[in-house]
Amino acid sequence: MLRFLPTLACLLLASCGLGHGPTMEGAVPRPAGLSFLPDRAEKGDLFAIYQPGLPSKWRGNWTSQFDFSGISFNDARTATLIAPSFVVMAKHFQRPSNVPVMFHNKRGRSYKRLIVSQRNLSVGDISVAKLNEPLPPDVKPFPFADASDATAARPVLVTDQHETVFVHRIAAVAGGTIGLDWIPGLNPVYRKKLIVGDSGNPSFIAKNGRLFLLETHTSGGPGAGPFYGEPQIQGAIRAAMEKMN
C-alpha cells in the first residue's frame, strides 16, 4: 500500500467527492526549475474556443509551447493518443464505442475517429483502444516516459476534464504506480485537486519541449495512476496493440 497515494481515502476518482480547483491569487515566487512558466502566473487553459467537431482555437498562453493535440477532450472519459491508431484510457472510466474520439491539430482543425476494438490490461488502471483509422502526422501521439524520468520533485504537467493544464510534481513511484504532489511555493493557479470526471486525463513530463506520457489519473487530490515508464506496463500495452492489429 502506498502511503502517499490519495487512494487511501478514495480509490477511484469516480468515487471521490466533488470539489473545486483554486482560482487566480496574488503573485507568489515560483520555485526554480520551472522555466516554461511565465513570470506572471497564468491559468493553463488550452483553448480560447473549443468545439469538438468544428475548428477550435488554442489559447496563446504558456501552454502553447507544448503540443497537446493527442488528447481527446470531447467526452469526460478522456482518451490519450499513444500511436496513430491507438489511445489509452482509465479502465474504470472508458469511453464507449458509440462516442466519437475527437482531436484538434495545432491549427485547430478537428478530426473524428471511432473506437473499433478495446482491451483492458491486467496491470494498472488502463484500457487500450484501437481507432477506425490512423490520425495524420499533425496530431501527435505521446511517447512513454522512461523509468529513469520518475525522479522525486520533478515537475509534471497535469491535465483535467476542463481542458486545463496544471503543474504538480512527482512524489514517489512504487512498482507500476506513480503518485503526484503539489509544488510548495508555486502560485495556486497551477494547482488542481482532481475530482470526479478527471479520471483518465493524462500527466506528462517535458523533455526538450516535447511531452512524454507519465500517468493517467486513477485517484484524486494531486493525482496518482499507472506509471507509463514502467517496463511491464509498456510491454502490456504493446502486446494489447499487437493483438488488435
Secondary structure, DSSP 8 states (H G I E B T S, - for coil): --TTSGGGT-SSGGGS---------S-----TT-TTS-SS---EE-EEE--TTS--EE--SGGGGS--TTEE-SSSS-EEEEETTEEEEETTS---TTS-EEEE-TT--EEEE-EEEEEE-SSSSEEEEEESS---TTS----B--GGG--TT-EEEEE-TTSEEEEEEEEEEETTEEEEE--TTS-GGG---B-TT-TT-EEEEEETTEEEEEEE--BTBTTEEE-TT-HHHHHHHHHHHHHH-
